[in-house]
Every structure is written in structure tokens, then in C-alpha cells.
């Protein structure tokens, strides 16, 4: 079975500070992991994904995530927060059949000017 | 943005009434999904379709039914709406059933059952 845990439902950072959003997964098969971002009143947009190969994955808007199998983690980072990064972020793992994503409960990011 | 249109975008309905939400895609993707989003739960899968007339249940399918008569349309029906079905509903599409492909999401439908 697959599941995802996002630690911290709310994270606040100052503009220009490091963004770190945590995601741990549980998977009985090699995981495929995704980060999505949701801006207010919008759908989810893919930030990045890990499938195979390089464990450091770069995404859009300066975000990146590192797959660490030993820690069962896929944390999302950005070196310098921008006001436009304020949004809800979801980590997800793909089910073994490919027909379902298992989402975390989300982390709301606030950027303080 | 992927060509996904959800309608309506907002709806208020009374308990016990039937409600149908529509998802229309222009991408010719085979796989379509309905999720609901609730605070503290993230997104949970209601039903999905892997082709015309081919559908299957997700983890929260009770009280919902779906139909897909054309590749481009996937309908979600609440036979008799309840207050517990107040939620934001998202349609998603994928062009492949493999686990390493991402889904693309619509803008969502906010449903309130009073």
C-alpha cells in the first residue's frame, strides 16, 4: 500500500528565506513521487516528479526535491522564497497500478514580506 | 493549461437532490479521474475511468456514480446529495495508466449541500 505524510499543515517563511516542505512516503513498491502546487481557487499544477534516475529533481519556479530512499522522504525546497510562492503544496505517491495518486494532507505556505 | 473544463464551477444544492458534475477534456487522454478535496484529507479518489464505458471505484465512492459515454466527457453524479458531500471536486486526466506519469487537473467545482 502507498501513503504520504506531510509534516506541518502550515509553514511560514520570510521573503528570501529557505523554503522546506516535508514529505515522507510509504510504499510497497518502488515509488513514483510528485509535488503539486495549488494557488487559491485553482486546480493542482505539477511542480516536479521523481520516477527513476537522478535523486535530485528540479522543477518549475526554482523548486527542487530530493528522493532519499533510506529516509523514505521527498522533501521540497527552494533557496529563496518569493511572495508568489504562497500556496498550498501537495505531495503524492502513485499507486502501483498507476490508476491512483495518494495525496498528503497538504502544506499551506505563507510568505511574510 | 491542459484542456480540462469542469462545469459548473460553483453549485449550491439542497439535501436529497441529484447533482451532476461534468468534466470535459480536449486532450484525448484515456484516463479520467474524480477527486474530492477536503481540509485535513488532501485529495481522495472517488471514481476513475480507463476508457469509454470503463470505470472503477476509488477509496470514497459511496454515494457517487460516474459515466463516460465519450472519451472527452466524464460525469460525476450524486444520486441524493448529503451535507457530507459538500466539498471541492476536481477532475484529472492522464494519457497513460503507468505509475510514472502525472495527472493534469481541472479548476475544480465547489459544491455546497444545504
Contacts between the chains, C-beta under 8 A, distances in Angstrom:
chain1	res1	chain2	res2	distance
A	9	B	40	7.8
A	32	B	99	4.9
A	32	B	100	4.7
A	34	B	102	6.0
A	36	B	105	7.8
A	41	B	107	7.9
A	41	B	108	7.7
A	42	B	107	6.1
A	42	B	108	7.5
A	43	B	4	7.7
A	43	B	90	6.0
A	43	B	105	3.8
A	43	B	106	5.3
A	43	B	107	4.8
A	43	B	108	5.6
A	44	B	43	7.6
A	44	B	90	7.1
A	44	B	92	7.9
A	44	B	105	4.3
A	45	B	105	7.5
A	46	B	102	4.9
A	46	B	104	7.6
A	49	B	100	7.6
A	49	B	102	5.7
A	51	B	100	4.0
A	52	B	100	7.5
A	90	B	42	6.1
A	90	B	43	7.0
A	92	B	43	8.0
A	94	B	99	4.2
A	94	B	100	7.0
A	95	B	99	6.6
A	96	B	99	6.4
A	97	B	97	7.3
A	97	B	99	7.1
A	98	B	94	7.9
A	98	B	96	7.3
A	98	B	97	4.6
A	98	B	98	4.8
A	98	B	99	3.9
A	98	B	100	7.7
A	98	B	101	7.1
A	99	B	31	7.1
A	99	B	48	5.8
A	99	B	50	6.9
A	99	B	56	7.4
A	99	B	97	6.1
A	100	B	33	8.0
A	100	B	45	5.2
A	100	B	48	7.2
A	100	B	58	6.5
A	100	B	59	7.8
A	101	B	43	7.4
A	101	B	45	7.5
A	101	B	103	6.3
A	103	B	42	3.8
A	103	B	43	4.4
A	103	B	44	7.5
A	104	B	42	5.5
A	105	B	40	5.8
A	105	B	41	6.3
A	105	B	42	4.6
A	106	B	42	5.4
